[in-house]
């Protein structure tokens, strides 16, 4: 067959070129889908945050205990707990509940001189649920506190203090002779205004800072993958006062305060 002058046959793409073009289109569609999915996740997150802010409810309650109480045990799932020194002969508990669907379940019970406070959130309250406690007690009251997610602050208590938490942090300030604190993912900070006999602090991923008055202490500060330091003090292994500060991945510090 004779072709007219100037006429050329259309050039078909090679098989490799067609496959490359198909892969390019598939990549574009994949990244476009990922972009849409990421945008949807952001929108859902923002809507959830706005819902929590708009629909969070707050309730308050308070209790006063006049019977002799020598120890306070607190176990809180979510929220902050503050325990501070107050007048002798009375323990007061102020509770603030915050929730969207269902509020936390709080119980308070006194048995043989021990006040036990328990707080937990039902499974249906996963959106937003917490209970914050402010507890006032005589200075010599012993404290055993567990705050799983939140901050436990103990101020001015001179009795024995013990704390254990998962993702919670711990702060202490006062003159207790014995303070012990453990946490997995939180920070531990202790400030003593009088020399303590026994100080023990351990966190897996957070920061431990212990501040004590100048004096003689048997000090053990260590960190696995982080760092540790002792500032303004020299360890005396023969001292009856012991300080242990340890962090798995963070910083452990023992500091001489003013």
C-alpha positions in Angstrom: 0.0 0.0 0.0 1.3 3.4 -1.0 1.3 6.1 1.8 0.8 9.7 1.0 3.9 11.9 1.2 4.5 13.3 4.7 2.3 10.6 6.3 4.0 8.6 9.2 2.7 5.7 11.2 1.8 6.6 14.9 4.5 5.4 17.3 3.2 3.1 20.0 4.7 3.3 23.5 7.0 0.4 24.3 5.9 -2.2 26.8 8.4 -0.9 29.4 7.2 2.7 29.0 3.6 1.6 29.5 4.5 -0.3 32.7 6.5 2.7 34.0 3.5 5.0 33.3 1.2 2.6 35.1 3.4 2.4 38.1 3.6 6.2 38.2 -0.2 6.5 38.2 -0.4 3.9 40.9 2.1 5.7 43.1 0.2 9.0 42.6 -3.1 7.3 43.7 -1.4 5.6 46.7 0.1 8.9 48.0 -3.2 10.7 47.3 -5.0 8.1 49.4 -2.4 8.4 52.2 -2.9 12.2 52.2 -6.7 11.8 52.4 -6.3 9.3 55.2 -4.0 11.6 57.2 -6.3 14.5 56.7 -9.2 12.4 58.0 -7.3 11.4 61.1 -6.5 15.0 61.8 -10.1 16.0 61.4 -11.3 13.2 63.7 -8.6 14.2 66.3 -9.7 17.9 66.2 -13.3 17.0 66.5 -12.6 14.7 69.5 -10.6 17.5 71.2 -13.4 20.0 70.6 -16.0 17.6 71.9 -14.0 17.0 75.1 -13.7 20.8 75.7 -17.3 21.5 74.8 -18.9 18.7 76.8 -16.6 18.2 79.8 -18.6 18.4 83.1 -17.1 19.2 86.5 -18.4 18.2 89.9 -17.0 18.9 93.4 -17.3 17.1 96.7 -15.6 17.4 100.1 -15.2 15.3 103.2 -13.9 15.9 106.7 -12.7 13.2 109.0 -12.4 13.9 112.7 -11.4 10.5 113.9 -7.7 9.8 114.5 -5.9 9.1 111.1 -2.3 8.1 111.1 -1.9 7.0 107.5 -3.4 8.0 104.1 -3.5 5.5 101.2 -4.4 7.0 97.8 -4.8 5.0 94.6 -5.8 7.2 91.7 -6.1 6.1 88.1 -6.2 9.5 86.4 -5.8 13.0 87.9 -3.6 15.0 90.3 -3.3 14.4 94.0 -2.0 17.0 96.4 -1.4 16.2 100.1 -0.4 19.0 102.3 0.1 19.6 106.1 -2.7 21.0 108.1 -4.0 21.3 111.6 -3.8 18.4 114.0 -6.8 16.2 114.6 -8.5 16.7 111.2 -8.2 15.3 107.7 -10.1 17.0 104.8 -10.5 15.8 101.2 -11.6 18.0 98.4 -12.4 16.2 95.1 -12.9 17.6 91.7 -14.3 15.2 89.1 -14.0 15.9 85.3 -15.7 13.8 82.7 -17.7 13.7 79.5 -19.7 10.5 79.5 -19.3 8.9 82.9 -17.4 10.2 85.9 -14.8 8.5 88.0 -15.8 6.2 90.9 -14.4 7.5 94.1 -14.5 5.7 97.5 -13.2 7.0 100.9 -13.0 4.6 103.9 -11.3 4.8 107.3 -10.1 1.5 108.9 -8.0 1.2 112.0 -6.6 4.7 111.6 -5.9 4.5 107.8 -7.9 6.6 105.3 -8.1 4.8 102.0 -9.1 6.8 98.9 -9.7 5.0 95.6 -10.5 6.5 92.2 -11.0 4.7 88.9 -12.7 5.4 85.6 -15.2 3.0 84.0 -14.4 1.6 80.6 -17.2 3.7 79.0 -15.4 6.8 80.2 -12.4 6.5 77.9 -13.1 9.9 76.3 -12.3 12.0 79.3 -12.3 11.1 83.0 -10.2 12.2 85.9 -10.4 13.0 89.6 -8.2 15.6 91.3 -7.7 15.5 95.1 -6.6 18.1 97.5 -6.0 16.4 100.9 -5.0 18.3 104.1 -3.7 16.2 107.0 -1.7 16.6 110.2 2.1 16.9 109.4 3.0 13.5 111.0 0.6 11.5 108.8 2.2 8.7 106.8 1.4 8.7 103.0 1.2 5.7 100.6 0.2 7.2 97.2 -0.3 5.6 93.8 -1.1 8.0 90.9 -1.1 6.0 87.6 -1.5 9.1 85.3 -1.0 12.4 86.9 1.1 14.2 89.5 1.3 13.3 93.2 2.5 16.3 95.3 3.3 15.9 99.0 4.0 19.2 100.8 5.0 19.6 104.4 4.3 16.1 105.5 6.8 14.8 108.1 5.6 11.2 108.2 7.0 8.4 106.0 6.1 8.9 102.4 5.9 6.2 99.7 4.8 6.6 96.0 4.5 4.2 93.1 3.2 5.0 89.6 3.1 3.9 86.0 3.1 7.2 84.0 2.7 9.6 87.0 5.2 12.0 88.4 6.1 12.8 92.1 7.0 16.0 93.9 7.9 16.2 97.6 9.0 19.2 99.8 9.4 19.0 103.5 11.3 17.4 106.4 10.2 13.7 106.3 13.0 11.4 107.4 12.0 8.7 104.8 10.7 9.2 101.3 10.5 6.6 98.6 9.3 7.1 95.0 9.1 4.8 92.0 7.7 5.6 88.5 8.0 4.1 85.0 7.6 7.1 82.8 7.4 10.1 85.1 9.7 12.5 86.9 10.7 12.6 90.5 11.6 15.7 92.4 12.3 15.9 96.1 13.4 19.0 98.2 14.3 18.5 101.8 14.7 21.4 104.2 16.2 19.1 106.9 18.5 16.2 106.4 16.6 13.0 105.7 17.6 9.5 106.9 16.4 7.5 103.9 15.7 8.8 100.3 15.1 6.4 97.5 14.0 7.5 94.0 13.8 5.5 90.7 12.4 6.3 87.3 12.8 4.3 84.1 12.6 7.1 81.5 12.2 10.4 83.5 14.4 12.7 85.5 15.2 12.3 89.2 16.3 15.5 91.1 16.9 15.3 94.9 17.9 18.5 96.8 19.1 18.2 100.4 20.8 20.5 102.9 24.6 20.2 103.0 25.8 17.4 105.2 27.1 13.8 105.2 25.2 11.3 103.1 25.9 7.9 101.6 25.0 8.8 98.0 24.3 6.4 95.0 23.4 8.3 91.9 23.2 6.3 88.7 21.7 6.1 85.2 21.7 3.3 82.6 21.5 5.1 79.3 21.3 8.7 80.6 23.5 10.7 82.9 24.0 11.2 86.6 25.7 13.8 88.8 26.2 14.9 92.4 26.5 18.6 92.9 27.9 20.3 96.1 28.1 17.0 98.0 30.6 14.3 98.6 29.4 10.8 99.3 30.3 9.4 102.7 29.7 5.6 102.7 29.7 5.5 106.5 26.9 8.0 107.0 23.6 6.7 108.4 21.8 8.9 106.0 21.4 7.3 102.5 20.3 8.8 99.2 19.6 6.7 96.1 18.8 8.4 92.8 18.4 6.3 89.7 17.1 6.7 86.1 17.1 4.1 83.4 17.2 6.4 80.3 17.1 9.9 81.9 19.0 12.1 84.3 19.6 11.4 88.0 20.9 14.3 90.2 21.6 14.9 93.8 22.1 18.5 94.7 23.1 20.4 97.8 20.4 23.1 98.5 20.6 26.3 100.5 
